[in-house]
Amino acid sequence: MPQKSARKGRKQRPIIDTDIHERVTYSELIPYLDNPWKRYIEDNHWMQEKHMPYTQPTVAGVDRADAVTPDGGAAGTDLGFMQEQLLDAEGHESGILTGALDPSPSSMHGWYEMAAALATAYNDWQIENWLEKDDRLYGSVHIAAQDPQQAVREIERVGPHPKMVQILLPIDTRSWGDPYYHPIYEAAERHNLSIGMHHNEPPTHFGGWPRYFIEWHTMLPTAHMIEVSNMVFNGVFDKFPGLHLVMIEGGFTHVPHLMKKMDQQYKQLRHEIPWVKRMPSRIIQEHVRFTTQPVEEMSEKEFMQYIDQMGSEDMVCFATDYPHWDYDSPLEALPKLDATLEEKIYSENARASYPKLPQLTGSVKE
């Protein structure tokens, strides 16, 4: 039976968590793969290539040490334990799954047929083992975007599922605003799906890798900035006016600078991009949302300065990034804010950004 949230008698704000990482093992994907793809993993021990030259230098690597499952399994592999540790403990209304193979199928440098097979298997595994077992969880459509036509076929196959709310694209080395990928956005609009972008293993240092992980992790927002400017200046939102973009796990404190810089450049150089008809800041305000995690520690005054500079209370969505090492607690990560703004950040901005989530009519859920 699908599980419901046990609030443990604690009165709490609604939480829509926009970044929860479930995790799959290759052995779990085997039943969802056909040959020859299954054979390459079973007989040849194939694994995806890794891009990043280092691991996270923390006690449990990429994860919270206490998120390792009771039987010693990797964090994020056990739905029951995630329900206990996150969904029930924090009182989530909804959570959006953003896990994927590491790296994403869309980040594979070759063998795109294998990437497509993995994406299909992952989607089927996610639906059967997570989405259909907890009413609170919603999913991401994984694709092999290297071949947009094949990617569209996968979106057409699983996009209509009522629990699929976004198409997940990795922030890596691809510029997603390129018209080559427009069929993906057309399919997203057709199925009322948002576009989620989550950094995978993007190079952040002059097109390559810095010497240390701390440098790479510090500069991750620059990779998010590149993708937002690319989407706006290439006219994606002018061509697809119903498209929502959610930038996941890059924080939001870089956004005021990005908006101001893009507006200034547009004033000076808009003749180069005549298809963009509005100020970039306006396009970002209307179409792009940013998750809180990883949020810097700040006071309410400091927090509100960023919101005021963005010119909108509708652009920031809460995320925990569970079960990763830099998890943000919904009880501790943000300063105390005005009740109306808290409601927007913790739930309603996400609800507006993901049209397939249950909507509210007054105080009653539809």
C-alpha positions as CSV (number, residue, x, y, z in Angstrom):
1,M,0.0,0.0,0.0
2,P,1.2,3.5,-0.7
3,Q,2.5,5.2,2.4
4,K,1.1,8.4,3.8
5,S,3.0,11.0,5.8
6,A,3.0,10.5,9.5
7,R,3.5,14.0,10.9
8,K,4.1,12.5,14.3
9,G,1.6,14.9,15.8
10,R,3.8,17.9,15.0
11,K,2.2,20.9,13.4
12,Q,4.4,21.8,10.4
13,R,4.3,23.8,7.2
14,P,3.7,21.8,4.0
15,I,6.9,20.8,2.3
16,I,7.5,20.0,-1.3
17,D,11.1,18.8,-1.6
18,T,12.4,19.5,-5.1
19,D,15.6,17.3,-4.8
20,I,15.5,13.8,-3.4
21,H,18.1,11.3,-4.7
22,E,17.0,7.7,-4.9
23,R,19.7,5.4,-6.1
24,V,19.7,2.2,-8.2
25,T,22.3,-0.5,-8.6
26,Y,23.1,-2.1,-12.0
27,S,21.8,-5.4,-10.6
28,E,18.4,-3.8,-9.9
29,L,18.2,-2.5,-13.5
30,I,18.9,-5.9,-15.1
31,P,15.3,-7.0,-15.1
32,Y,14.3,-3.9,-17.0
33,L,16.9,-4.3,-19.7
34,D,16.7,-6.3,-22.9
35,N,19.7,-7.9,-24.6
36,P,22.2,-7.1,-25.8
37,W,22.3,-4.3,-23.1
38,K,21.7,-6.7,-20.3
39,R,24.5,-9.0,-21.4
40,Y,27.0,-6.1,-21.6
41,I,26.4,-5.5,-17.9
42,E,26.1,-9.2,-16.7
43,D,28.8,-10.8,-18.9
44,N,31.1,-7.9,-19.6
45,H,30.8,-6.0,-16.3
46,W,30.3,-2.7,-18.2
47,M,30.0,0.5,-16.1
48,Q,29.5,4.1,-17.1
49,E,32.6,6.2,-17.3
50,K,33.2,8.7,-14.5
51,H,34.3,12.3,-15.4
52,M,35.2,13.8,-12.0
53,P,38.8,13.1,-10.8
54,Y,38.0,13.1,-7.1
55,T,35.4,12.0,-4.6
56,Q,33.8,14.1,-1.9
57,P,36.2,14.2,1.0
58,T,33.7,13.6,3.8
59,V,33.1,10.8,6.3
60,A,30.6,8.9,4.0
61,G,31.7,10.3,0.6
62,V,28.8,11.8,-1.2
63,D,26.2,10.8,1.5
64,R,25.2,11.5,5.0
65,A,26.8,8.9,7.2
66,D,23.5,8.2,8.9
67,A,21.7,7.7,5.6
68,V,23.4,4.3,5.0
69,T,20.6,1.8,5.1
70,P,20.1,-0.5,8.2
71,D,21.4,-3.5,6.2
72,G,24.6,-1.6,5.1
73,G,23.3,-0.6,1.7
74,A,24.1,2.6,-0.1
75,A,22.1,5.7,1.0
76,G,19.0,6.2,-1.1
77,T,18.5,2.6,-2.1
78,D,15.8,1.7,0.5
79,L,12.4,3.3,0.1
80,G,11.3,2.3,3.6
81,F,14.3,3.8,5.3
82,M,13.9,7.0,3.2
83,Q,10.3,7.2,4.3
84,E,11.3,6.9,7.9
85,Q,14.3,9.2,7.8
86,L,13.0,11.9,5.5
87,L,9.4,11.8,4.4
88,D,7.8,10.9,7.7
89,A,10.4,12.6,10.0
90,E,10.2,15.9,8.2
91,G,6.5,15.7,7.3
92,H,6.8,16.0,3.5
93,E,3.7,16.6,1.5
94,S,5.6,15.7,-1.7
95,G,9.0,15.0,-2.9
96,I,10.5,15.0,-6.4
97,L,13.0,12.2,-7.2
98,T,16.1,13.4,-9.0
99,G,18.4,10.4,-8.7
100,A,19.9,8.9,-11.8
101,L,22.8,6.7,-12.9
102,D,26.1,8.4,-12.2
103,P,26.7,10.0,-14.6
104,S,23.3,10.5,-16.3
105,P,22.6,8.7,-19.5
106,S,22.5,12.1,-21.2
107,S,26.2,12.7,-20.1
108,M,27.6,9.6,-21.8
109,H,30.2,10.5,-24.4
110,G,29.3,7.8,-26.8
111,W,27.3,4.6,-27.3
112,Y,24.0,6.5,-27.2
113,E,22.0,3.4,-27.8
114,M,23.2,2.1,-24.4
115,A,22.3,5.4,-22.9
116,A,18.8,5.2,-24.2
117,A,18.4,1.6,-22.9
118,L,19.6,2.7,-19.5
119,A,17.2,5.7,-19.4
120,T,14.3,3.5,-20.3
121,A,15.2,0.9,-17.7
122,Y,15.6,3.5,-15.1
123,N,12.2,5.1,-15.8
124,D,10.5,1.7,-15.5
125,W,12.4,0.9,-12.3
126,Q,11.6,4.2,-10.8
127,I,7.9,4.0,-11.5
128,E,7.5,0.4,-10.2
129,N,9.7,0.7,-7.1
130,W,9.2,4.2,-5.9
131,L,6.4,6.2,-7.5
132,E,3.8,3.4,-7.2
133,K,4.7,2.7,-3.6
134,D,4.4,6.2,-2.0
135,D,1.8,8.7,-2.8
136,R,4.1,11.6,-1.9
137,L,6.8,10.8,-4.4
138,Y,6.9,12.2,-8.0
139,G,9.4,11.3,-10.7
140,S,11.7,12.6,-13.3
141,V,11.8,11.4,-16.9
142,H,15.3,10.3,-17.7
143,I,16.4,10.4,-21.4
144,A,19.4,10.0,-23.6
145,A,19.2,13.6,-25.0
146,Q,22.2,13.0,-27.3
147,D,19.5,11.7,-29.8
148,P,16.6,14.1,-29.4
149,Q,14.2,12.0,-31.6
150,Q,14.8,8.9,-29.4
151,A,14.5,11.1,-26.3
152,V,11.1,12.3,-27.5
153,R,9.9,8.7,-28.0
154,E,10.8,8.0,-24.4
155,I,9.0,11.2,-23.2
156,E,6.0,10.1,-25.2
157,R,6.2,6.6,-23.5
158,V,6.4,7.6,-19.9
159,G,5.6,11.4,-19.8
160,P,1.9,10.8,-19.6
161,H,2.3,8.9,-16.3
162,P,0.5,11.0,-13.7
163,K,3.5,10.8,-11.3
164,M,6.1,12.0,-13.8
165,V,6.5,15.8,-13.4
166,Q,9.7,16.8,-15.1
167,I,12.3,15.8,-17.7
168,L,15.7,15.8,-16.0
169,L,18.8,17.0,-17.9
170,P,22.3,17.0,-16.5
171,I,24.4,20.1,-16.3
172,D,27.6,18.9,-17.8
173,T,29.2,20.0,-21.0
174,R,26.1,20.4,-23.2
175,S,24.5,23.7,-24.0
176,W,20.8,22.8,-23.6
177,G,19.6,26.0,-25.3
178,D,20.8,24.8,-28.7
179,P,17.9,24.4,-31.2
180,Y,19.1,20.8,-31.6
181,Y,17.3,20.0,-28.3
182,H,14.1,21.9,-29.1
183,P,12.1,18.7,-29.8
184,I,12.6,17.8,-26.1
185,Y,11.0,21.1,-25.0
186,E,8.2,20.7,-27.4
187,A,7.4,17.3,-25.9
188,A,7.7,18.7,-22.4
189,E,5.1,21.4,-23.2
190,R,2.9,18.7,-24.8
191,H,2.9,16.6,-21.6
192,N,2.8,19.4,-19.1
193,L,6.3,18.5,-17.9
194,S,8.8,20.9,-16.5
195,I,12.5,20.8,-17.3
196,G,14.8,20.1,-14.3
197,M,18.5,20.7,-14.6
198,H,20.8,19.2,-12.0
199,H,24.5,19.4,-12.2
200,N,26.2,16.1,-13.0
201,E,29.9,16.4,-13.2
202,P,30.4,19.7,-15.0
203,P,33.9,21.0,-15.5
204,T,34.0,24.4,-13.8
205,H,37.6,25.5,-14.2
206,F,38.4,27.0,-17.7
207,G,36.6,24.0,-19.3
208,G,38.4,21.5,-17.1
209,W,38.8,20.4,-13.6
210,P,40.3,22.4,-10.7
211,R,42.9,20.8,-8.5
212,Y,40.6,20.1,-5.5
213,F,37.0,19.2,-4.8
214,I,36.5,22.2,-2.7
215,E,37.2,24.5,-5.7
216,W,34.8,22.5,-7.9
217,H,32.0,22.5,-5.4
218,T,32.4,26.2,-4.7
219,M,32.2,27.1,-8.4
220,L,29.2,24.9,-9.2
221,P,26.8,27.9,-9.5
222,T,28.8,29.1,-12.5
223,A,27.8,25.9,-14.4
224,H,24.1,26.7,-13.6
225,M,24.6,30.3,-14.7
226,I,25.9,29.1,-18.1
227,E,22.9,27.0,-18.7
228,V,20.4,29.7,-17.7
229,S,22.0,32.3,-20.0
230,N,22.2,29.8,-22.8
231,M,18.5,28.9,-22.5
232,V,17.4,32.6,-22.4
233,F,19.7,34.0,-25.1
234,N,18.9,31.1,-27.5
235,G,15.3,32.0,-27.3
236,V,14.0,28.7,-25.7
237,F,11.3,30.5,-23.6
238,D,10.3,32.7,-26.5
239,K,9.6,29.6,-28.7
240,F,8.1,27.6,-25.8
241,P,6.2,30.1,-23.6
242,G,4.7,27.4,-21.4
243,L,8.0,25.9,-20.4
244,H,9.1,25.8,-16.7
245,L,12.8,25.4,-15.9
246,V,14.0,24.4,-12.4
247,M,17.7,24.7,-11.6
248,I,18.5,22.1,-9.0
249,E,21.2,22.0,-6.4
250,G,23.0,25.2,-7.4
251,G,21.5,27.5,-4.8
252,F,20.1,30.9,-5.6
253,T,22.5,33.6,-4.2
254,H,24.1,34.0,-7.6
255,V,20.9,34.8,-9.4
256,P,20.7,38.6,-8.7
257,H,24.1,39.1,-10.3
258,L,23.2,36.9,-13.3
259,M,20.0,38.8,-13.9
260,K,21.6,42.1,-13.7
261,K,24.5,41.1,-15.9
262,M,22.3,39.6,-18.6
263,D,20.1,42.7,-18.7
264,Q,23.1,44.9,-19.2
265,Q,24.4,42.7,-22.0
266,Y,21.0,42.6,-23.6
267,K,20.8,46.4,-23.7
268,Q,24.1,46.6,-25.5
269,L,24.0,43.5,-27.7
270,R,20.4,42.5,-28.3
271,H,20.8,43.1,-32.1
272,E,22.7,39.8,-32.0
273,I,19.6,37.8,-30.7
274,P,16.5,39.5,-32.3
275,W,14.4,36.5,-31.3
276,V,14.6,37.5,-27.6
277,K,11.8,40.1,-27.1
278,R,11.9,40.7,-23.3
279,M,14.5,41.7,-20.8
280,P,16.4,38.5,-19.6
281,S,15.5,39.3,-16.0
282,R,11.8,39.2,-16.9
283,I,12.2,35.9,-18.7
284,I,14.0,34.4,-15.7
285,Q,11.4,35.7,-13.3
286,E,8.6,34.1,-15.4
287,H,10.2,30.8,-16.4
288,V,13.1,29.8,-14.1
289,R,13.1,28.6,-10.6
290,F,16.1,27.9,-8.3
291,T,16.3,25.4,-5.4
292,T,17.6,26.6,-2.1
293,Q,20.1,23.8,-1.6
294,P,23.0,24.2,-1.0
295,V,22.1,27.4,0.9
296,E,24.6,29.5,2.6
297,E,24.0,30.4,6.3
298,M,22.5,33.8,6.5
299,S,20.2,36.0,8.6
300,E,16.6,36.9,7.6
301,K,17.9,40.4,6.5
302,E,20.5,38.9,4.3
303,F,18.1,36.4,2.8
304,M,15.5,39.1,2.0
305,Q,18.2,41.1,0.3
306,Y,18.6,38.4,-2.3
307,I,14.8,38.0,-2.7
308,D,14.5,41.8,-3.2
309,Q,17.3,41.9,-5.7
310,M,15.6,39.1,-7.7
311,G,12.4,41.2,-7.8
312,S,10.2,38.2,-7.0
313,E,9.2,36.0,-4.2
314,D,8.2,33.2,-6.6
315,M,11.6,32.1,-7.8
316,V,13.0,30.0,-4.9
317,C,11.9,26.4,-4.1
318,F,13.0,24.4,-1.1
319,A,15.2,21.3,-1.5
320,T,16.9,19.0,1.0
321,D,19.2,17.1,-1.4
322,Y,18.7,14.0,0.7
323,P,20.7,11.8,1.3
324,H,23.8,13.8,0.3
325,W,26.4,15.0,2.7
326,D,25.4,18.6,2.4
327,Y,21.7,17.9,3.2
328,D,19.6,20.9,4.2
329,S,17.1,20.4,6.9
330,P,13.7,22.0,6.4
331,L,13.8,22.9,10.1
332,E,17.3,24.5,10.2
333,A,18.5,25.5,6.7
334,L,16.7,28.8,6.3
335,P,16.2,31.7,8.6
336,K,12.8,32.5,10.1
337,L,10.8,34.3,7.4
338,D,7.5,35.9,6.9
339,A,4.7,33.2,6.9
340,T,3.6,34.0,3.4
341,L,7.1,33.8,2.0
342,E,7.8,30.6,3.9
343,E,4.7,29.0,2.4
344,K,5.9,30.0,-1.1
345,I,9.4,28.7,-0.7
346,Y,8.6,25.5,1.1
347,S,5.7,24.4,-1.1
348,E,3.8,26.8,-3.3
349,N,6.6,28.0,-5.6
350,A,7.3,24.3,-6.4
351,R,3.6,23.6,-6.9
352,A,3.4,26.4,-9.5
353,S,6.5,25.2,-11.2
354,Y,5.3,21.6,-11.5
355,P,1.8,21.8,-13.0
356,K,1.3,18.0,-12.5
357,L,1.6,18.2,-8.8
358,P,-1.7,18.3,-6.8
359,Q,-2.9,21.8,-6.9
360,L,-4.7,23.8,-4.1
361,T,-8.1,25.5,-4.4
362,G,-8.2,27.8,-1.5
363,S,-7.1,25.5,1.4
364,V,-8.5,22.3,-0.2
365,K,-6.3,20.0,-2.3
366,E,-7.8,19.0,-5.6
